[in-house]
Each structure stands twice: as structure tokens, then as C-alpha cells.
């Protein structure tokens, strides 16, 4: 299996690229996007320095997820005892 990366329009290296929001004619790699001097004015940067959590995980509290897991385990134990 081969992975083909596009060429970054800023640095010229072959890396994963995305389309720049401020300059749609350019494809930028993560390094060039993070080092861009126009990044503070960019409303939607192509690359982010860290992973963002999904909205569904942020809304659920830790106690809610633990209680749901506990309920699921109790149901499974009841089914095992019945059979």
C-alpha cells in the first residue's frame, strides 16, 4: 500500500496538506500553517496544534459516563445469572 502526499505550496516538501482558508489557492502542511504570520487573523485554520474533543464528549460529565457503564455491566451480569 502506498501513501501519496501532496506538495506543500509554502515549503515545497511532500507532506499531508490541507487547503488554506485565507489563501484558497494554496495547500499547506501543518508546519507551515502553524508558523504562518497571518494565523492570528485566520478564522478557520487548516491545522490545529492539538486534538480537539468532540462536543458530545464534553457535554457528558464523568459521573454520567460512569453511571451508564455501571448500569450496562449490571444488566450483563443479570443476563449471565439468568442463563
PDB file of N, CA, C and O in Angstrom:
ATOM      1  N   UNK A   1       0.845  -1.175   0.000  1.00  0.00           N
ATOM      2  CA  UNK A   1       0.000   0.000   0.000  1.00  0.00           C
ATOM      3  C   UNK A   1       0.893   1.240   0.000  1.00  0.00           C
ATOM      4  O   UNK A   1       1.859   1.319   0.759  1.00  0.00           O
ATOM      5  N   UNK A   2       0.572   2.180  -0.831  1.00  0.00           N
ATOM      6  CA  UNK A   2       1.348   3.407  -0.937  1.00  0.00           C
ATOM      7  C   UNK A   2       0.523   4.588  -0.465  1.00  0.00           C
ATOM      8  O   UNK A   2      -0.680   4.664  -0.714  1.00  0.00           O
ATOM      9  N   UNK A   3       1.181   5.500   0.213  1.00  0.00           N
ATOM     10  CA  UNK A   3       0.544   6.727   0.642  1.00  0.00           C
ATOM     11  C   UNK A   3       1.173   7.860  -0.164  1.00  0.00           C
ATOM     12  O   UNK A   3       2.388   8.053  -0.145  1.00  0.00           O
ATOM     13  N   UNK A   4       0.336   8.595  -0.861  1.00  0.00           N
ATOM     14  CA  UNK A   4       0.824   9.698  -1.669  1.00  0.00           C
ATOM     15  C   UNK A   4       0.457  11.008  -1.003  1.00  0.00           C
ATOM     16  O   UNK A   4      -0.717  11.286  -0.759  1.00  0.00           O
ATOM     17  N   UNK A   5       1.453  11.800  -0.713  1.00  0.00           N
ATOM     18  CA  UNK A   5       1.230  13.102  -0.108  1.00  0.00           C
ATOM     19  C   UNK A   5       1.402  14.172  -1.165  1.00  0.00           C
ATOM     20  O   UNK A   5       2.181  14.023  -2.106  1.00  0.00           O
ATOM     21  N   UNK A   6       0.671  15.235  -0.993  1.00  0.00           N
ATOM     22  CA  UNK A   6       0.786  16.354  -1.911  1.00  0.00           C
ATOM     23  C   UNK A   6       1.940  17.251  -1.487  1.00  0.00           C
ATOM     24  O   UNK A   6       2.443  17.163  -0.367  1.00  0.00           O
ATOM     25  N   UNK A   7       2.334  18.093  -2.388  1.00  0.00           N
ATOM     26  CA  UNK A   7       3.444  19.010  -2.124  1.00  0.00           C
ATOM     27  C   UNK A   7       2.901  20.281  -1.490  1.00  0.00           C
ATOM     28  O   UNK A   7       1.937  20.864  -1.986  1.00  0.00           O
ATOM     29  N   UNK A   8       3.522  20.713  -0.392  1.00  0.00           N
ATOM     30  CA  UNK A   8       3.132  21.946   0.277  1.00  0.00           C
ATOM     31  C   UNK A   8       3.536  23.124  -0.607  1.00  0.00           C
ATOM     32  O   UNK A   8       4.659  23.177  -1.110  1.00  0.00           O
ATOM     33  N   UNK A   9       2.611  24.067  -0.792  1.00  0.00           N
ATOM     34  CA  UNK A   9       2.898  25.222  -1.639  1.00  0.00           C
ATOM     35  C   UNK A   9       3.829  26.234  -0.977  1.00  0.00           C
ATOM     36  O   UNK A   9       4.372  27.099  -1.663  1.00  0.00           O
ATOM     37  N   UNK A  10       4.027  26.148   0.332  1.00  0.00           N
ATOM     38  CA  UNK A  10       4.887  27.097   1.036  1.00  0.00           C
ATOM     39  C   UNK A  10       6.323  26.569   1.113  1.00  0.00           C
ATOM     40  O   UNK A  10       7.246  27.227   0.633  1.00  0.00           O
ATOM     41  N   UNK A  11       6.519  25.390   1.709  1.00  0.00           N
ATOM     42  CA  UNK A  11       7.878  24.870   1.910  1.00  0.00           C
ATOM     43  C   UNK A  11       8.333  23.924   0.805  1.00  0.00           C
ATOM     44  O   UNK A  11       9.534  23.700   0.651  1.00  0.00           O
ATOM     45  N   UNK A  12       7.404  23.365   0.033  1.00  0.00           N
ATOM     46  CA  UNK A  12       7.772  22.502  -1.077  1.00  0.00           C
ATOM     47  C   UNK A  12       7.995  21.047  -0.699  1.00  0.00           C
ATOM     48  O   UNK A  12       8.336  20.245  -1.568  1.00  0.00           O
ATOM     49  N   UNK A  13       7.817  20.677   0.552  1.00  0.00           N
ATOM     50  CA  UNK A  13       8.010  19.285   0.967  1.00  0.00           C
ATOM     51  C   UNK A  13       6.735  18.483   0.740  1.00  0.00           C
ATOM     52  O   UNK A  13       5.631  19.029   0.723  1.00  0.00           O
ATOM     53  N   UNK A  14       6.910  17.179   0.565  1.00  0.00           N
ATOM     54  CA  UNK A  14       5.765  16.288   0.388  1.00  0.00           C
ATOM     55  C   UNK A  14       5.282  15.824   1.756  1.00  0.00           C
ATOM     56  O   UNK A  14       5.912  14.995   2.413  1.00  0.00           O
ATOM     57  N   UNK A  15       4.155  16.378   2.164  1.00  0.00           N
ATOM     58  CA  UNK A  15       3.544  16.076   3.461  1.00  0.00           C
ATOM     59  C   UNK A  15       2.030  16.093   3.283  1.00  0.00           C
ATOM     60  O   UNK A  15       1.531  16.502   2.235  1.00  0.00           O
ATOM     61  N   UNK A  16       1.299  15.648   4.305  1.00  0.00           N
ATOM     62  CA  UNK A  16      -0.158  15.809   4.228  1.00  0.00           C
ATOM     63  C   UNK A  16      -0.494  17.297   4.168  1.00  0.00           C
ATOM     64  O   UNK A  16       0.062  18.091   4.927  1.00  0.00           O
ATOM     65  N   UNK A  17      -1.387  17.669   3.282  1.00  0.00           N
ATOM     66  CA  UNK A  17      -1.729  19.085   3.119  1.00  0.00           C
ATOM     67  C   UNK A  17      -3.237  19.288   3.201  1.00  0.00           C
ATOM     68  O   UNK A  17      -4.024  18.369   2.977  1.00  0.00           O
ATOM     69  N   UNK A  18      -3.604  20.496   3.524  1.00  0.00           N
ATOM     70  CA  UNK A  18      -4.996  20.938   3.512  1.00  0.00           C
ATOM     71  C   UNK A  18      -5.053  22.302   2.847  1.00  0.00           C
ATOM     72  O   UNK A  18      -4.042  22.995   2.733  1.00  0.00           O
ATOM     73  N   UNK A  19      -6.236  22.673   2.412  1.00  0.00           N
ATOM     74  CA  UNK A  19      -6.406  23.955   1.745  1.00  0.00           C
ATOM     75  C   UNK A  19      -6.423  25.081   2.773  1.00  0.00           C
ATOM     76  O   UNK A  19      -7.122  24.995   3.783  1.00  0.00           O
ATOM     77  N   UNK A  20      -5.656  26.133   2.517  1.00  0.00           N
ATOM     78  CA  UNK A  20      -5.590  27.296   3.398  1.00  0.00           C
ATOM     79  C   UNK A  20      -6.898  28.070   3.304  1.00  0.00           C
ATOM     80  O   UNK A  20      -7.450  28.229   2.216  1.00  0.00           O
ATOM     81  N   UNK A  21      -7.394  28.549   4.435  1.00  0.00           N
ATOM     82  CA  UNK A  21      -8.652  29.292   4.457  1.00  0.00           C
ATOM     83  C   UNK A  21      -8.476  30.713   3.914  1.00  0.00           C
ATOM     84  O   UNK A  21      -9.323  31.202   3.166  1.00  0.00           O
ATOM     85  N   UNK A  22      -7.384  31.371   4.287  1.00  0.00           N
ATOM     86  CA  UNK A  22      -7.152  32.743   3.821  1.00  0.00           C
ATOM     87  C   UNK A  22      -6.711  32.803   2.361  1.00  0.00           C
ATOM     88  O   UNK A  22      -7.038  33.752   1.648  1.00  0.00           O
ATOM     89  N   UNK A  23      -5.978  31.799   1.925  1.00  0.00           N
ATOM     90  CA  UNK A  23      -5.475  31.739   0.549  1.00  0.00           C
ATOM     91  C   UNK A  23      -5.913  30.405  -0.061  1.00  0.00           C
ATOM     92  O   UNK A  23      -5.140  29.448  -0.036  1.00  0.00           O
ATOM     93  N   UNK A  24      -7.123  30.314  -0.605  1.00  0.00           N
ATOM     94  CA  UNK A  24      -7.659  29.040  -1.087  1.00  0.00           C
ATOM     95  C   UNK A  24      -6.868  28.404  -2.227  1.00  0.00           C
ATOM     96  O   UNK A  24      -7.041  27.216  -2.502  1.00  0.00           O
ATOM     97  N   UNK A  25      -6.023  29.153  -2.882  1.00  0.00           N
ATOM     98  CA  UNK A  25      -5.235  28.575  -3.974  1.00  0.00           C
ATOM     99  C   UNK A  25      -4.025  27.803  -3.459  1.00  0.00           C
ATOM    100  O   UNK A  25      -3.338  27.148  -4.243  1.00  0.00           O
ATOM    101  N   UNK A  26      -3.751  27.867  -2.157  1.00  0.00           N
ATOM    102  CA  UNK A  26      -2.583  27.207  -1.566  1.00  0.00           C
ATOM    103  C   UNK A  26      -2.971  25.976  -0.764  1.00  0.00           C
ATOM    104  O   UNK A  26      -4.003  25.952  -0.094  1.00  0.00           O
ATOM    105  N   UNK A  27      -2.123  24.949  -0.845  1.00  0.00           N
ATOM    106  CA  UNK A  27      -2.221  23.776   0.018  1.00  0.00           C
ATOM    107  C   UNK A  27      -1.075  23.879   1.017  1.00  0.00           C
ATOM    108  O   UNK A  27       0.078  24.050   0.619  1.00  0.00           O
ATOM    109  N   UNK A  28      -1.376  23.779   2.309  1.00  0.00           N
ATOM    110  CA  UNK A  28      -0.344  23.964   3.324  1.00  0.00           C
ATOM    111  C   UNK A  28      -0.216  22.729   4.205  1.00  0.00           C
ATOM    112  O   UNK A  28      -1.197  22.044   4.495  1.00  0.00           O
ATOM    113  N   UNK A  29       1.021  22.462   4.625  1.00  0.00           N
ATOM    114  CA  UNK A  29       1.286  21.376   5.566  1.00  0.00           C
ATOM    115  C   UNK A  29       1.061  21.912   6.984  1.00  0.00           C
ATOM    116  O   UNK A  29       0.947  23.123   7.170  1.00  0.00           O
ATOM    117  N   UNK A  30       0.994  21.028   7.985  1.00  0.00           N
ATOM    118  CA  UNK A  30       0.744  21.512   9.345  1.00  0.00           C
ATOM    119  C   UNK A  30       1.825  22.455   9.856  1.00  0.00           C
ATOM    120  O   UNK A  30       1.521  23.402  10.582  1.00  0.00           O
ATOM    121  N   UNK A  31       3.065  22.215   9.495  1.00  0.00           N
ATOM    122  CA  UNK A  31       4.163  23.045   9.981  1.00  0.00           C
ATOM    123  C   UNK A  31       4.070  24.478   9.453  1.00  0.00           C
ATOM    124  O   UNK A  31       4.281  25.436  10.197  1.00  0.00           O
ATOM    125  N   UNK A  32       3.757  24.612   8.186  1.00  0.00           N
ATOM    126  CA  UNK A  32       3.640  25.951   7.603  1.00  0.00           C
ATOM    127  C   UNK A  32       2.393  26.661   8.111  1.00  0.00           C
ATOM    128  O   UNK A  32       2.408  27.880   8.286  1.00  0.00           O
ATOM    129  N   UNK A  33       1.327  25.927   8.349  1.00  0.00           N
ATOM    130  CA  UNK A  33       0.101  26.537   8.870  1.00  0.00           C
ATOM    131  C   UNK A  33       0.324  27.068  10.285  1.00  0.00           C
ATOM    132  O   UNK A  33      -0.109  28.172  10.614  1.00  0.00           O
ATOM    133  N   UNK A  34       1.000  26.280  11.118  1.00  0.00           N
ATOM    134  CA  UNK A  34       1.249  26.714  12.491  1.00  0.00           C
ATOM    135  C   UNK A  34       2.237  27.870  12.559  1.00  0.00           C
ATOM    136  O   UNK A  34       2.177  28.674  13.489  1.00  0.00           O
ATOM    137  N   UNK A  35       3.150  27.968  11.587  1.00  0.00           N
ATOM    138  CA  UNK A  35       4.155  29.029  11.585  1.00  0.00           C
ATOM    139  C   UNK A  35       3.717  30.264  10.794  1.00  0.00           C
ATOM    140  O   UNK A  35       4.477  31.227  10.690  1.00  0.00           O
ATOM    141  N   UNK A  36       2.529  30.248  10.246  1.00  0.00           N
ATOM    142  CA  UNK A  36       2.062  31.350   9.402  1.00  0.00           C
ATOM    143  C   UNK A  36       1.908  32.643  10.206  1.00  0.00           C
ATOM    144  O   UNK A  36       1.312  32.622  11.283  1.00  0.00           O
ATOM    145  N   UNK A  37       2.430  33.761   9.711  1.00  0.00           N
ATOM    146  CA  UNK A  37       2.282  35.029  10.428  1.00  0.00           C
ATOM    147  C   UNK A  37       0.846  35.567  10.417  1.00  0.00           C
ATOM    148  O   UNK A  37       0.498  36.400  11.255  1.00  0.00           O
ATOM    149  N   UNK A  38       0.008  35.102   9.478  1.00  0.00           N
ATOM    150  CA  UNK A  38      -1.380  35.542   9.406  1.00  0.00           C
ATOM    151  C   UNK A  38      -2.325  34.670  10.235  1.00  0.00           C
ATOM    152  O   UNK A  38      -3.536  34.894  10.231  1.00  0.00           O
ATOM    153  N   UNK A  39      -1.786  33.688  10.938  1.00  0.00           N
ATOM    154  CA  UNK A  39      -2.624  32.742  11.689  1.00  0.00           C
ATOM    155  C   UNK A  39      -3.521  33.409  12.740  1.00  0.00           C
ATOM    156  O   UNK A  39      -4.665  32.979  12.888  1.00  0.00           O
ATOM    157  N   UNK A  40      -3.073  34.433  13.479  1.00  0.00           N
ATOM    158  CA  UNK A  40      -3.982  35.053  14.468  1.00  0.00           C
ATOM    159  C   UNK A  40      -5.229  35.681  13.840  1.00  0.00           C
ATOM    160  O   UNK A  40      -6.258  35.789  14.506  1.00  0.00           O
ATOM    161  N   UNK A  41      -5.159  36.090  12.587  1.00  0.00           N
ATOM    162  CA  UNK A  41      -6.311  36.685  11.916  1.00  0.00           C
ATOM    163  C   UNK A  41      -7.154  35.646  11.182  1.00  0.00           C
ATOM    164  O   UNK A  41      -8.231  35.974  10.684  1.00  0.00           O
ATOM    165  N   UNK A  42      -6.694  34.420  11.108  1.00  0.00           N
ATOM    166  CA  UNK A  42      -7.387  33.381  10.349  1.00  0.00           C
ATOM    167  C   UNK A  42      -8.603  32.875  11.129  1.00  0.00           C
ATOM    168  O   UNK A  42      -8.459  32.446  12.274  1.00  0.00           O
ATOM    169  N   UNK A  43      -9.807  32.920  10.525  1.00  0.00           N
ATOM    170  CA  UNK A  43     -10.999  32.461  11.241  1.00  0.00           C
ATOM    171  C   UNK A  43     -11.102  30.946  11.336  1.00  0.00           C
ATOM    172  O   UNK A  43     -11.682  30.429  12.291  1.00  0.00           O
ATOM    173  N   UNK A  44     -10.550  30.227  10.366  1.00  0.00           N
ATOM    174  CA  UNK A  44     -10.620  28.766  10.374  1.00  0.00           C
ATOM    175  C   UNK A  44      -9.295  28.177   9.912  1.00  0.00           C
ATOM    176  O   UNK A  44      -9.160  27.836   8.737  1.00  0.00           O
ATOM    177  N   UNK A  45      -8.303  28.047  10.811  1.00  0.00           N
ATOM    178  CA  UNK A  45      -7.013  27.480  10.393  1.00  0.00           C
ATOM    179  C   UNK A  45      -7.174  26.043   9.888  1.00  0.00           C
ATOM    180  O   UNK A  45      -8.017  25.292  10.378  1.00  0.00           O
ATOM    181  N   UNK A  46      -6.368  25.682   8.919  1.00  0.00           N
ATOM    182  CA  UNK A  46      -6.441  24.333   8.344  1.00  0.00           C
ATOM    183  C   UNK A  46      -5.926  23.283   9.316  1.00  0.00           C
ATOM    184  O   UNK A  46      -6.422  22.157   9.319  1.00  0.00           O
ATOM    185  N   UNK A  47      -4.948  23.626  10.136  1.00  0.00           N
ATOM    186  CA  UNK A  47      -4.358  22.675  11.068  1.00  0.00           C
ATOM    187  C   UNK A  47      -4.395  23.259  12.480  1.00  0.00           C
ATOM    188  O   UNK A  47      -4.258  24.469  12.659  1.00  0.00           O
ATOM    189  N   UNK A  48      -4.579  22.398  13.478  1.00  0.00           N
ATOM    190  CA  UNK A  48      -4.596  22.804  14.878  1.00  0.00           C
ATOM    191  C   UNK A  48      -3.430  22.136  15.599  1.00  0.00           C
ATOM    192  O   UNK A  48      -3.066  21.012  15.251  1.00  0.00           O
ATOM    193  N   UNK A  49      -2.825  22.802  16.605  1.00  0.00           N
ATOM    194  CA  UNK A  49      -1.663  22.234  17.290  1.00  0.00           C
ATOM    195  C   UNK A  49      -2.005  21.058  18.202  1.00  0.00           C
ATOM    196  O   UNK A  49      -1.104  20.313  18.587  1.00  0.00           O
ATOM    197  N   UNK A  50      -3.263  20.869  18.558  1.00  0.00           N
ATOM    198  CA  UNK A  50      -3.648  19.748  19.415  1.00  0.00           C
ATOM    199  C   UNK A  50      -4.988  19.200  18.959  1.00  0.00           C
ATOM    200  O   UNK A  50      -5.720  19.847  18.210  1.00  0.00           O
ATOM    201  N   UNK A  51      -5.292  18.010  19.418  1.00  0.00           N
ATOM    202  CA  UNK A  51      -6.570  17.401  19.079  1.00  0.00           C
ATOM    203  C   UNK A  51      -7.683  18.054  19.875  1.00  0.00           C
ATOM    204  O   UNK A  51      -7.518  18.384  21.049  1.00  0.00           O
ATOM    205  N   UNK A  52      -8.805  18.234  19.228  1.00  0.00           N
ATOM    206  CA  UNK A  52      -9.956  18.805  19.912  1.00  0.00           C
ATOM    207  C   UNK A  52     -10.929  17.688  20.241  1.00  0.00           C
ATOM    208  O   UNK A  52     -11.114  16.763  19.449  1.00  0.00           O
ATOM    209  N   UNK A  53     -11.553  17.773  21.412  1.00  0.00           N
ATOM    210  CA  UNK A  53     -12.538  16.779  21.796  1.00  0.00           C
ATOM    211  C   UNK A  53     -13.845  17.065  21.079  1.00  0.00           C
ATOM    212  O   UNK A  53     -14.152  18.212  20.755  1.00  0.00           O
ATOM    213  N   UNK A  54     -14.597  16.028  20.837  1.00  0.00           N
ATOM    214  CA  UNK A  54     -15.889  16.217  20.197  1.00  0.00           C
ATOM    215  C   UNK A  54     -16.879  16.824  21.179  1.00  0.00           C
ATOM    216  O   UNK A  54     -16.701  16.713  22.392  1.00  0.00           O
ATOM    217  N   UNK A  55     -17.902  17.454  20.671  1.00  0.00           N
ATOM    218  CA  UNK A  55     -18.883  18.146  21.514  1.00  0.00           C
ATOM    219  C   UNK A  55     -19.651  17.165  22.396  1.00  0.00           C
ATOM    220  O   UNK A  55     -20.002  17.499  23.528  1.00  0.00           O
ATOM    221  N   UNK A  56     -19.913  15.973  21.899  1.00  0.00           N
ATOM    222  CA  UNK A  56     -20.687  15.018  22.692  1.00  0.00           C
ATOM    223  C   UNK A  56     -19.914  14.567  23.928  1.00  0.00           C
ATOM    224  O   UNK A  56     -20.518  14.328  24.974  1.00  0.00           O
ATOM    225  N   UNK A  57     -18.619  14.449  23.830  1.00  0.00           N
ATOM    226  CA  UNK A  57     -17.829  14.021  24.983  1.00  0.00           C
ATOM    227  C   UNK A  57     -17.715  15.131  26.013  1.00  0.00           C
ATOM    228  O   UNK A  57     -17.631  14.853  27.210  1.00  0.00           O
ATOM    229  N   UNK A  58     -17.710  16.381  25.572  1.00  0.00           N
ATOM    230  CA  UNK A  58     -17.595  17.497  26.503  1.00  0.00           C
ATOM    231  C   UNK A  58     -18.870  17.699  27.306  1.00  0.00           C
ATOM    232  O   UNK A  58     -18.808  18.125  28.459  1.00  0.00           O
ATOM    233  N   UNK A  59     -20.014  17.405  26.727  1.00  0.00           N
ATOM    234  CA  UNK A  59     -21.273  17.651  27.421  1.00  0.00           C
ATOM    235  C   UNK A  59     -21.537  16.617  28.501  1.00  0.00           C
ATOM    236  O   UNK A  59     -22.191  16.924  29.498  1.00  0.00           O
ATOM    237  N   UNK A  60     -21.050  15.422  28.327  1.00  0.00           N
ATOM    238  CA  UNK A  60     -21.280  14.378  29.323  1.00  0.00           C
ATOM    239  C   UNK A  60     -20.240  14.493  30.427  1.00  0.00           C
ATOM    240  O   UNK A  60     -19.044  14.611  30.157  1.00  0.00           O
ATOM    241  N   UNK A  61     -20.699  14.458  31.653  1.00  0.00           N
ATOM    242  CA  UNK A  61     -19.782  14.501  32.773  1.00  0.00           C
ATOM    243  C   UNK A  61     -19.209  13.132  33.058  1.00  0.00           C
ATOM    244  O   UNK A  61     -19.700  12.125  32.546  1.00  0.00           O
ATOM    245  N   UNK A  62     -18.177  13.093  33.869  1.00  0.00           N
ATOM    246  CA  UNK A  62     -17.536  11.831  34.214  1.00  0.00           C
ATOM    247  C   UNK A  62     -18.492  10.961  35.018  1.00  0.00           C
ATOM    248  O   UNK A  62     -18.538   9.746  34.820  1.00  0.00           O
ATOM    249  N   UNK A  63     -19.251  11.564  35.917  1.00  0.00           N
ATOM    250  CA  UNK A  63     -20.187  10.801  36.737  1.00  0.00           C
ATOM    251  C   UNK A  63     -21.274  10.162  35.875  1.00  0.00           C
ATOM    252  O   UNK A  63     -21.689   9.033  36.137  1.00  0.00           O
ATOM    253  N   UNK A  64     -21.736  10.876  34.850  1.00  0.00           N
ATOM    254  CA  UNK A  64     -22.766  10.330  33.958  1.00  0.00           C
ATOM    255  C   UNK A  64     -22.251   9.125  33.199  1.00  0.00           C
ATOM    256  O   UNK A  64     -22.955   8.121  33.083  1.00  0.00           O
ATOM    257  N   UNK A  65     -21.038   9.205  32.680  1.00  0.00           N
ATOM    258  CA  UNK A  65     -20.496   8.090  31.909  1.00  0.00           C
ATOM    259  C   UNK A  65     -20.239   6.889  32.807  1.00  0.00           C
ATOM    260  O   UNK A  65     -20.446   5.752  32.382  1.00  0.00           O
ATOM    261  N   UNK A  66     -19.792   7.113  34.037  1.00  0.00           N
ATOM    262  CA  UNK A  66     -19.563   6.007  34.963  1.00  0.00           C
ATOM    263  C   UNK A  66     -20.866   5.337  35.344  1.00  0.00           C
ATOM    264  O   UNK A  66     -20.924   4.111  35.436  1.00  0.00           O
ATOM    265  N   UNK A  67     -21.921   6.122  35.569  1.00  0.00           N
ATOM    266  CA  UNK A  67     -23.201   5.529  35.942  1.00  0.00           C
ATOM    267  C   UNK A  67     -23.785   4.729  34.782  1.00  0.00           C
ATOM    268  O   UNK A  67     -24.386   3.678  35.003  1.00  0.00           O
ATOM    269  N   UNK A  68     -23.618   5.209  33.542  1.00  0.00           N
ATOM    270  CA  UNK A  68     -24.092   4.460  32.386  1.00  0.00           C
ATOM    271  C   UNK A  68     -23.330   3.152  32.231  1.00  0.00           C
ATOM    272  O   UNK A  68     -23.926   2.121  31.919  1.00  0.00           O
ATOM    273  N   UNK A  69     -22.044   3.183  32.441  1.00  0.00           N
ATOM    274  CA  UNK A  69     -21.235   1.970  32.346  1.00  0.00           C
ATOM    275  C   UNK A  69     -21.624   0.980  33.438  1.00  0.00           C
ATOM    276  O   UNK A  69     -21.698  -0.225  33.195  1.00  0.00           O
ATOM    277  N   UNK A  70     -21.868   1.484  34.618  1.00  0.00           N
ATOM    278  CA  UNK A  70     -22.261   0.623  35.737  1.00  0.00           C
ATOM    279  C   UNK A  70     -23.606  -0.049  35.445  1.00  0.00           C
ATOM    280  O   UNK A  70     -23.769  -1.239  35.714  1.00  0.00           O
ATOM    281  N   UNK A  71     -24.564   0.696  34.901  1.00  0.00           N
ATOM    282  CA  UNK A  71     -25.868   0.128  34.552  1.00  0.00           C
ATOM    283  C   UNK A  71     -25.723  -0.961  33.499  1.00  0.00           C
ATOM    284  O   UNK A  71     -26.358  -2.011  33.597  1.00  0.00           O
ATOM    285  N   UNK A  72     -24.901  -0.717  32.506  1.00  0.00           N
ATOM    286  CA  UNK A  72     -24.696  -1.701  31.443  1.00  0.00           C
ATOM    287  C   UNK A  72     -24.069  -2.978  31.993  1.00  0.00           C
ATOM    288  O   UNK A  72     -24.461  -4.079  31.606  1.00  0.00           O
ATOM    289  N   UNK A  73     -23.101  -2.836  32.888  1.00  0.00           N
ATOM    290  CA  UNK A  73     -22.474  -4.013  33.497  1.00  0.00           C
ATOM    291  C   UNK A  73     -23.453  -4.795  34.350  1.00  0.00           C
ATOM    292  O   UNK A  73     -23.449  -6.026  34.333  1.00  0.00           O
ATOM    293  N   UNK A  74     -24.301  -4.085  35.105  1.00  0.00           N
ATOM    294  CA  UNK A  74     -25.305  -4.764  35.926  1.00  0.00           C
ATOM    295  C   UNK A  74     -26.289  -5.547  35.068  1.00  0.00           C
ATOM    296  O   UNK A  74     -26.672  -6.661  35.424  1.00  0.00           O
ATOM    297  N   UNK A  75     -26.698  -4.979  33.950  1.00  0.00           N
ATOM    298  CA  UNK A  75     -27.598  -5.683  33.035  1.00  0.00           C
ATOM    299  C   UNK A  75     -26.946  -6.938  32.484  1.00  0.00           C
ATOM    300  O   UNK A  75     -27.589  -7.985  32.399  1.00  0.00           O
ATOM    301  N   UNK A  76     -25.690  -6.846  32.112  1.00  0.00           N
ATOM    302  CA  UNK A  76     -24.976  -8.007  31.589  1.00  0.00           C
ATOM    303  C   UNK A  76     -24.841  -9.096  32.650  1.00  0.00           C
ATOM    304  O   UNK A  76     -24.991 -10.279  32.344  1.00  0.00           O
ATOM    305  N   UNK A  77     -24.563  -8.711  33.885  1.00  0.00           N
ATOM    306  CA  UNK A  77     -24.453  -9.696  34.964  1.00  0.00           C
ATOM    307  C   UNK A  77     -25.790 -10.381  35.217  1.00  0.00           C
ATOM    308  O   UNK A  77     -25.828 -11.589  35.452  1.00  0.00           O
ATOM    309  N   UNK A  78     -26.896  -9.621  35.171  1.00  0.00           N
ATOM    310  CA  UNK A  78     -28.223 -10.229  35.346  1.00  0.00           C
ATOM    311  C   UNK A  78     -28.513 -11.247  34.250  1.00  0.00           C
ATOM    312  O   UNK A  78     -29.050 -12.321  34.522  1.00  0.00           O
ATOM    313  N   UNK A  79     -28.159 -10.913  33.020  1.00  0.00           N
ATOM    314  CA  UNK A  79     -28.387 -11.837  31.895  1.00  0.00           C
ATOM    315  C   UNK A  79     -27.542 -13.098  32.042  1.00  0.00           C
ATOM    316  O   UNK A  79     -27.987 -14.194  31.701  1.00  0.00           O
ATOM    317  N   UNK A  80     -26.333 -12.941  32.547  1.00  0.00           N
ATOM    318  CA  UNK A  80     -25.474 -14.117  32.760  1.00  0.00           C
ATOM    319  C   UNK A  80     -26.025 -15.012  33.855  1.00  0.00           C
ATOM    320  O   UNK A  80     -25.973 -16.236  33.731  1.00  0.00           O
ATOM    321  N   UNK A  81     -26.551 -14.432  34.920  1.00  0.00           N
ATOM    322  CA  UNK A  81     -27.099 -15.200  36.033  1.00  0.00           C
ATOM    323  C   UNK A  81     -28.363 -15.929  35.611  1.00  0.00           C
ATOM    324  O   UNK A  81     -28.617 -17.037  36.081  1.00  0.00           O
ATOM    325  N   UNK A  82     -29.165 -15.328  34.731  1.00  0.00           N
ATOM    326  CA  UNK A  82     -30.394 -15.953  34.276  1.00  0.00           C
ATOM    327  C   UNK A  82     -30.142 -17.149  33.379  1.00  0.00           C
ATOM    328  O   UNK A  82     -30.926 -18.098  33.391  1.00  0.00           O
ATOM    329  N   UNK A  83     -29.101 -17.131  32.625  1.00  0.00           N
ATOM    330  CA  UNK A  83     -28.839 -18.246  31.697  1.00  0.00           C
ATOM    331  C   UNK A  83     -27.991 -19.324  32.279  1.00  0.00           C
ATOM    332  O   UNK A  83     -27.701 -20.312  31.604  1.00  0.00           O
TER     333      UNK A  83
END
